[in-house]
């Protein structure tokens, strides 16, 4: 956790010094990010969602959201966007207190979140820089068709790479990209191992709250870097040690000593009360052993929910909970149906809580705690009855 | 009012209010093995459905005509209303008349609704229509052409008969005519809004969601003639406004009437945008799939759901205000509508740069109380007139 924090802080420092050091900055999004490609051009990625969640964790987001709403942004829309716009309007000082650089390029990876498209259209109105759009088609049938792949490659070749070349003044170097990708593979292997370590009982990790720290470097700026490789090697060694000792996950409030519930979690976490939220689970001995959120930046593993060797029915061993966030319709629409289907197919009741990503007005601690406790008590009673 | 016009307006009102899709059922009953394919608002290439001998049916939710009992259980409170009423329609069997359903790329909600549809109705044909957001003919065009080919093959299978190029060219011509008629009606309304009140025009255009296009074109034409002949429709001292934000979930008719009663004369809008998506005619010769592909890339209207690669947003709105000699803009978006509400600040900026007045409020398709909206729209209308006179 500490190493991860240092890395993120270091990245923000690098961003703050980008102009002095003559480095170009590309704003882009986590899902579908092209970090290796960007790194091969030696540009620094800046991810507005990460700014927003970091602002949320540092209790800054509420003010930024109010600022954006004052400027005419609807209370109904994504709070990541409003947090970002509010931060920009208040001087674009990043979550670590350093001023963020303006983008040299907006790399719009449109990967299924409609809001991304509008978000960068909004930013484009604020900055005088080019935008490269990468539309990743939706895989409605779960398949990647040839023409989907062709479409993406064509966009990379005709839109993304030429704009990176234009902005950096460098030619695309495929060998450099290969080197970056090779580094990614090493880090990904270790990340997958770490996430899959949650299959052990007790789990040495929490794959949702703790998972956030594990995916942080991978989903932000460190894929395809030696720092990323080193981070995941260190993390894996640490988790291997915990596993060997039969220890549970470490949390900000201490170690989970007795794993009482194994949860699968759907939906992003709340960031404004992240630690309190985590504690509501860890106090009850509830450990998240798999989560969809830790896959938003890439399906590096064929983990618990996607492993054909572990059919859906094995969910019965676990409990399932949704944190539905007001901001994110991509996640939210369908969650209630998913909940029903999982209950029907596995016979395991699901839990449902509601909050938001970075708007503190939508985190009602007492209500959420109450719902979590009620859900876990119900599971306990069912166990007793069984 | 001319009895024929009264009867025409009664009919289009019935069509809009009929949640059992009686007209679609009747159409299907008129032939053997007739099929109908539903689609959510905004763009789907209806020509492909038509060319396979099937009826394209626009599904616009249930408005204010249906109590939502089961639909609410599928959506959190902060999701817009149209998916919940659409699910309600489906779960109550009202959409059984549809043999397939297309979900255009409007937003995350409608896209995810397509996935929910697959889970809830696995026996029915469902497709998410993922339009390109890259508008180069070699890149986005190649992708879109392949998507259209797949859709064309799927529809042929569903219809049980393959549509040929000639059928598709013929359907393109039929829809060209239909869109042309709608455009002309809009132009006529812009010239003489007192002749074609928005509350009437809306219903007449909306009928195109459930009628075959050939029949709808005749209806549009007849309405235009009848309304033009109607005595007593004199110019009124109303404020000319453009209404924006209504391209997906539709406002209740009462809301349009309220705006009119509040002194606003709607001279342009983005209601029912899917029926008039292509702003130019699709060439009726050549390879019809190529023609439809190119038409999407080059002739799509500008709206919040479509990426705009260059320039600032809102140019189309300023142009609409100028072209239609509007005096103000009413932002009228459904609650929780991401595209409309995320777009709005950019449109406001474009209007502010031109000094065009605007006001804004939200609605839901089942909004039943209009007092506040009437007051706000009335104040807006008054302020425009006072300001203009000054």
Interface residues (C-beta under 8 A of the other chain):
Chain A: X71 X72 X73 X74 X76 X77 X78 X81 X110 X112 X113 X114 X115 X117 X118 X119 X121 X122 X124 X125 X131 X133 X135 X137 X138 X140 X145 X147 X148 X150 X151 X154 X155 X158 X159 X324 X326 X329 X330 X332 X333 X334 X335 X336 X337 X341 X354
Chain B: X73 X74 X75 X76 X78 X79 X83 X105 X107 X108 X109 X111 X112 X113 X114 X115 X116 X118 X119 X120 X127 X128 X130 X132 X133 X134 X136 X138 X139 X140 X142 X143 X146 X147 X304 X305 X307 X308 X309 X312 X313 X335 X336 X337 X338 X339 X341 X342 X343 X344 X345 X346 X348 X349 X362
